[in-house]
């Protein structure tokens, strides 16, 4: 095989593979749409309205925690241990 021809084949190969992947994806999407009908609501969060997603997100409030120094914790646990 001639060197320039091999170089052209190697340069074109990623584009050919990408074209095949896109074509297969389009065909599968069309067949899926024909079988299941058009999508009435978004399938993924990225397809939904941003405001609707943000208002639907429920974030539980953080539980309050009392911060204690390590020295206090050690003193409290040392006071509870029985004498050896």
VMD Tcl script that builds the backbone (N, CA, C; Angstrom):
set m [mol new atoms 252]
animate dup $m
set s [atomselect $m all]
$s set {name element resname resid chain x y z} {
  {N N UNK 1 A 0.842 -1.171 0.000}
  {CA C UNK 1 A 0.000 0.000 0.000}
  {C C UNK 1 A 0.890 1.236 0.000}
  {N N UNK 2 A 0.492 2.194 -0.767}
  {CA C UNK 2 A 1.271 3.411 -0.897}
  {C C UNK 2 A 1.100 4.261 0.364}
  {N N UNK 3 A 2.150 4.954 0.786}
  {CA C UNK 3 A 2.131 5.725 2.031}
  {C C UNK 3 A 1.089 6.835 2.043}
  {N N UNK 4 A 0.951 7.666 1.003}
  {CA C UNK 4 A -0.082 8.718 1.048}
  {C C UNK 4 A -1.505 8.148 1.117}
  {N N UNK 5 A -1.728 7.017 0.471}
  {CA C UNK 5 A -3.052 6.405 0.524}
  {C C UNK 5 A -3.361 5.912 1.939}
  {N N UNK 6 A -2.388 5.301 2.595}
  {CA C UNK 6 A -2.555 4.842 3.972}
  {C C UNK 6 A -2.806 6.023 4.911}
  {N N UNK 7 A -2.110 7.095 4.685}
  {CA C UNK 7 A -2.300 8.291 5.502}
  {C C UNK 7 A -3.719 8.841 5.342}
  {N N UNK 8 A -4.233 8.866 4.128}
  {CA C UNK 8 A -5.594 9.339 3.897}
  {C C UNK 8 A -6.627 8.429 4.571}
  {N N UNK 9 A -6.377 7.131 4.504}
  {CA C UNK 9 A -7.296 6.184 5.151}
  {C C UNK 9 A -7.287 6.392 6.659}
  {N N UNK 10 A -6.125 6.543 7.235}
  {CA C UNK 10 A -6.033 6.741 8.682}
  {C C UNK 10 A -6.634 8.075 9.112}
  {N N UNK 11 A -6.520 9.096 8.301}
  {CA C UNK 11 A -7.120 10.383 8.626}
  {C C UNK 11 A -8.642 10.349 8.498}
  {N N UNK 12 A -9.166 9.573 7.573}
  {CA C UNK 12 A -10.609 9.511 7.344}
  {C C UNK 12 A -11.306 8.545 8.294}
  {N N UNK 13 A -10.586 7.613 8.875}
  {CA C UNK 13 A -11.198 6.582 9.706}
  {C C UNK 13 A -11.996 7.135 10.894}
  {N N UNK 14 A -11.503 8.095 11.674}
  {CA C UNK 14 A -12.327 8.611 12.784}
  {C C UNK 14 A -13.630 9.261 12.321}
  {N N UNK 15 A -13.592 9.938 11.181}
  {CA C UNK 15 A -14.801 10.568 10.671}
  {C C UNK 15 A -15.815 9.527 10.193}
  {N N UNK 16 A -15.332 8.456 9.598}
  {CA C UNK 16 A -16.225 7.383 9.146}
  {C C UNK 16 A -16.873 6.714 10.346}
  {N N UNK 17 A -16.091 6.433 11.376}
  {CA C UNK 17 A -16.631 5.803 12.587}
  {C C UNK 17 A -17.660 6.718 13.244}
  {N N UNK 18 A -17.367 8.005 13.333}
  {CA C UNK 18 A -18.308 8.955 13.923}
  {C C UNK 18 A -19.599 9.008 13.110}
  {N N UNK 19 A -19.502 8.983 11.802}
  {CA C UNK 19 A -20.693 9.020 10.953}
  {C C UNK 19 A -21.549 7.769 11.165}
  {N N UNK 20 A -20.916 6.629 11.310}
  {CA C UNK 20 A -21.661 5.389 11.552}
  {C C UNK 20 A -22.368 5.456 12.902}
  {N N UNK 21 A -21.690 5.951 13.932}
  {CA C UNK 21 A -22.293 6.057 15.262}
  {C C UNK 21 A -23.495 6.992 15.239}
  {N N UNK 22 A -23.361 8.126 14.580}
  {CA C UNK 22 A -24.476 9.082 14.498}
  {C C UNK 22 A -25.636 8.480 13.712}
  {N N UNK 23 A -25.346 7.796 12.633}
  {CA C UNK 23 A -26.408 7.200 11.822}
  {C C UNK 23 A -27.167 6.139 12.607}
  {N N UNK 24 A -26.463 5.289 13.327}
  {CA C UNK 24 A -27.118 4.251 14.117}
  {C C UNK 24 A -27.959 4.889 15.223}
  {N N UNK 25 A -27.447 5.939 15.837}
  {CA C UNK 25 A -28.193 6.626 16.892}
  {C C UNK 25 A -29.480 7.239 16.351}
  {N N UNK 26 A -29.421 7.860 15.202}
  {CA C UNK 26 A -30.605 8.477 14.596}
  {C C UNK 26 A -31.625 7.408 14.227}
  {N N UNK 27 A -31.170 6.311 13.671}
  {CA C UNK 27 A -32.088 5.228 13.287}
  {C C UNK 27 A -32.766 4.646 14.521}
  {N N UNK 28 A -32.006 4.405 15.578}
  {CA C UNK 28 A -32.597 3.850 16.813}
  {C C UNK 28 A -33.588 4.821 17.433}
  {N N UNK 29 A -33.274 6.113 17.415}
  {CA C UNK 29 A -34.184 7.114 17.985}
  {C C UNK 29 A -35.481 7.176 17.191}
  {N N UNK 30 A -35.394 7.095 15.872}
  {CA C UNK 30 A -36.606 7.146 15.050}
  {C C UNK 30 A -37.460 5.910 15.261}
  {N N UNK 31 A -36.828 4.741 15.349}
  {CA C UNK 31 A -37.589 3.510 15.587}
  {C C UNK 31 A -38.246 3.538 16.958}
  {N N UNK 32 A -37.546 4.066 17.942}
  {CA C UNK 32 A -38.111 4.153 19.283}
  {C C UNK 32 A -39.292 5.108 19.314}
  {N N UNK 33 A -39.193 6.223 18.600}
  {CA C UNK 33 A -40.288 7.192 18.556}
  {C C UNK 33 A -41.499 6.604 17.836}
  {N N UNK 34 A -41.268 5.813 16.801}
  {CA C UNK 34 A -42.375 5.190 16.080}
  {C C UNK 34 A -43.066 4.146 16.943}
  {N N UNK 35 A -42.297 3.405 17.715}
  {CA C UNK 35 A -42.860 2.331 18.529}
  {C C UNK 35 A -43.608 2.867 19.744}
  {N N UNK 36 A -43.085 3.910 20.380}
  {CA C UNK 36 A -43.661 4.406 21.627}
  {C C UNK 36 A -44.443 5.694 21.463}
  {N N UNK 37 A -44.424 6.272 20.309}
  {CA C UNK 37 A -45.108 7.542 20.100}
  {C C UNK 37 A -44.241 8.694 20.573}
  {N N UNK 38 A -44.667 9.912 20.285}
  {CA C UNK 38 A -43.859 11.074 20.693}
  {C C UNK 38 A -43.865 11.231 22.211}
  {N N UNK 39 A -42.775 11.719 22.740}
  {CA C UNK 39 A -42.664 11.931 24.171}
  {C C UNK 39 A -43.510 13.132 24.573}
  {N N UNK 40 A -44.381 12.944 25.557}
  {CA C UNK 40 A -45.242 14.036 25.993}
  {C C UNK 40 A -44.585 14.910 27.047}
  {N N UNK 41 A -43.685 14.342 27.815}
  {CA C UNK 41 A -42.985 15.119 28.827}
  {C C UNK 41 A -41.505 14.788 28.763}
  {N N UNK 42 A -40.667 15.631 29.317}
  {CA C UNK 42 A -39.223 15.410 29.227}
  {C C UNK 42 A -38.804 14.081 29.858}
  {N N UNK 43 A -37.839 13.454 29.226}
  {CA C UNK 43 A -37.338 12.179 29.713}
  {C C UNK 43 A -36.228 12.406 30.729}
  {N N UNK 44 A -35.508 13.474 30.576}
  {CA C UNK 44 A -34.329 13.736 31.394}
  {C C UNK 44 A -34.438 15.122 32.006}
  {N N UNK 45 A -33.791 15.322 33.162}
  {CA C UNK 45 A -33.841 16.624 33.822}
  {C C UNK 45 A -33.318 17.739 32.927}
  {N N UNK 46 A -32.337 17.427 32.107}
  {CA C UNK 46 A -31.762 18.444 31.234}
  {C C UNK 46 A -32.732 18.932 30.179}
  {N N UNK 47 A -33.790 18.159 29.891}
  {CA C UNK 47 A -34.767 18.552 28.891}
  {C C UNK 47 A -35.919 19.351 29.491}
  {N N UNK 48 A -36.002 19.401 30.807}
  {CA C UNK 48 A -37.108 20.087 31.466}
  {C C UNK 48 A -36.779 21.559 31.652}
  {N N UNK 49 A -37.810 22.314 31.997}
  {CA C UNK 49 A -37.645 23.728 32.290}
  {C C UNK 49 A -36.846 23.866 33.581}
  {N N UNK 50 A -35.856 24.740 33.577}
  {CA C UNK 50 A -34.971 24.880 34.733}
  {C C UNK 50 A -35.727 25.304 35.974}
  {N N UNK 51 A -36.658 26.220 35.835}
  {CA C UNK 51 A -37.412 26.696 36.997}
  {C C UNK 51 A -38.263 25.578 37.585}
  {N N UNK 52 A -38.826 24.732 36.735}
  {CA C UNK 52 A -39.645 23.623 37.235}
  {C C UNK 52 A -38.788 22.628 38.004}
  {N N UNK 53 A -37.585 22.381 37.521}
  {CA C UNK 53 A -36.697 21.441 38.202}
  {C C UNK 53 A -36.275 22.015 39.548}
  {N N UNK 54 A -35.956 23.288 39.594}
  {CA C UNK 54 A -35.511 23.900 40.847}
  {C C UNK 54 A -36.630 23.972 41.868}
  {N N UNK 55 A -37.839 24.241 41.420}
  {CA C UNK 55 A -38.944 24.310 42.376}
  {C C UNK 55 A -39.343 22.921 42.848}
  {N N UNK 56 A -39.081 21.897 42.058}
  {CA C UNK 56 A -39.444 20.542 42.443}
  {C C UNK 56 A -38.410 19.917 43.373}
  {N N UNK 57 A -37.225 20.452 43.399}
  {CA C UNK 57 A -36.174 19.870 44.238}
  {C C UNK 57 A -36.487 20.142 45.702}
  {N N UNK 58 A -36.488 19.080 46.482}
  {CA C UNK 58 A -36.767 19.202 47.908}
  {C C UNK 58 A -35.476 18.914 48.656}
  {N N UNK 59 A -35.044 19.896 49.413}
  {CA C UNK 59 A -33.820 19.731 50.183}
  {C C UNK 59 A -34.190 19.727 51.659}
  {N N UNK 60 A -33.951 18.629 52.354}
  {CA C UNK 60 A -34.297 18.601 53.777}
  {C C UNK 60 A -33.394 19.555 54.558}
  {N N UNK 61 A -33.935 20.176 55.579}
  {CA C UNK 61 A -33.102 21.092 56.370}
  {C C UNK 61 A -32.019 20.325 57.119}
  {N N UNK 62 A -30.899 20.962 57.280}
  {CA C UNK 62 A -29.795 20.322 57.987}
  {C C UNK 62 A -30.113 20.262 59.473}
  {N N UNK 63 A -29.788 19.146 60.075}
  {CA C UNK 63 A -30.038 18.982 61.507}
  {C C UNK 63 A -29.025 19.809 62.288}
  {N N UNK 64 A -29.497 20.436 63.342}
  {CA C UNK 64 A -28.602 21.240 64.156}
  {C C UNK 64 A -27.674 20.353 64.982}
  {N N UNK 65 A -26.433 20.732 65.078}
  {CA C UNK 65 A -25.455 19.970 65.852}
  {C C UNK 65 A -24.723 20.924 66.775}
  {N N UNK 66 A -24.529 20.473 67.978}
  {CA C UNK 66 A -23.781 21.270 68.932}
  {C C UNK 66 A -22.308 20.919 68.777}
  {N N UNK 67 A -21.487 21.909 68.647}
  {CA C UNK 67 A -20.061 21.690 68.478}
  {C C UNK 67 A -19.409 21.668 69.854}
  {N N UNK 68 A -18.671 20.594 70.095}
  {CA C UNK 68 A -17.966 20.477 71.359}
  {C C UNK 68 A -16.477 20.300 71.068}
  {N N UNK 69 A -15.675 20.859 71.918}
  {CA C UNK 69 A -14.229 20.743 71.753}
  {C C UNK 69 A -13.802 19.309 72.046}
  {N N UNK 70 A -12.698 18.915 71.455}
  {CA C UNK 70 A -12.181 17.571 71.670}
  {C C UNK 70 A -11.829 17.316 73.127}
  {N N UNK 71 A -11.321 18.320 73.779}
  {CA C UNK 71 A -10.964 18.169 75.191}
  {C C UNK 71 A -12.206 17.867 76.025}
  {N N UNK 72 A -13.326 18.547 75.729}
  {CA C UNK 72 A -14.571 18.287 76.454}
  {C C UNK 72 A -15.082 16.874 76.187}
  {N N UNK 73 A -15.015 16.431 74.943}
  {CA C UNK 73 A -15.476 15.079 74.612}
  {C C UNK 73 A -14.647 14.024 75.320}
  {N N UNK 74 A -13.326 14.209 75.329}
  {CA C UNK 74 A -12.454 13.239 76.002}
  {C C UNK 74 A -12.695 13.232 77.501}
  {N N UNK 75 A -12.912 14.417 78.079}
  {CA C UNK 75 A -13.171 14.490 79.520}
  {C C UNK 75 A -14.489 13.796 79.866}
  {N N UNK 76 A -15.498 13.987 79.012}
  {CA C UNK 76 A -16.792 13.360 79.263}
  {C C UNK 76 A -16.708 11.847 79.136}
  {N N UNK 77 A -15.975 11.366 78.142}
  {CA C UNK 77 A -15.872 9.911 77.978}
  {C C UNK 77 A -14.968 9.304 79.038}
  {N N UNK 78 A -13.972 10.032 79.501}
  {CA C UNK 78 A -13.097 9.509 80.546}
  {C C UNK 78 A -13.836 9.417 81.866}
  {N N UNK 79 A -14.780 10.306 82.110}
  {CA C UNK 79 A -15.550 10.270 83.340}
  {C C UNK 79 A -16.501 9.102 83.401}
  {N N UNK 80 A -16.881 8.555 82.253}
  {CA C UNK 80 A -17.829 7.433 82.227}
  {C C UNK 80 A -17.156 6.088 82.318}
  {N N UNK 81 A -15.857 6.011 82.113}
  {CA C UNK 81 A -15.178 4.710 82.137}
  {C C UNK 81 A -15.029 4.228 83.576}
  {N N UNK 82 A -15.234 2.959 83.838}
  {CA C UNK 82 A -15.049 2.429 85.186}
  {C C UNK 82 A -13.555 2.355 85.529}
  {N N UNK 83 A -13.260 2.409 86.807}
  {CA C UNK 83 A -11.862 2.313 87.253}
  {C C UNK 83 A -11.356 0.904 87.039}
  {N N UNK 84 A -10.103 0.805 86.637}
  {CA C UNK 84 A -9.527 -0.505 86.365}
  {C C UNK 84 A -8.925 -1.132 87.593}
}
mol reanalyze $m
mol bondsrecalc $m
mol representation Tube
mol addrep $m
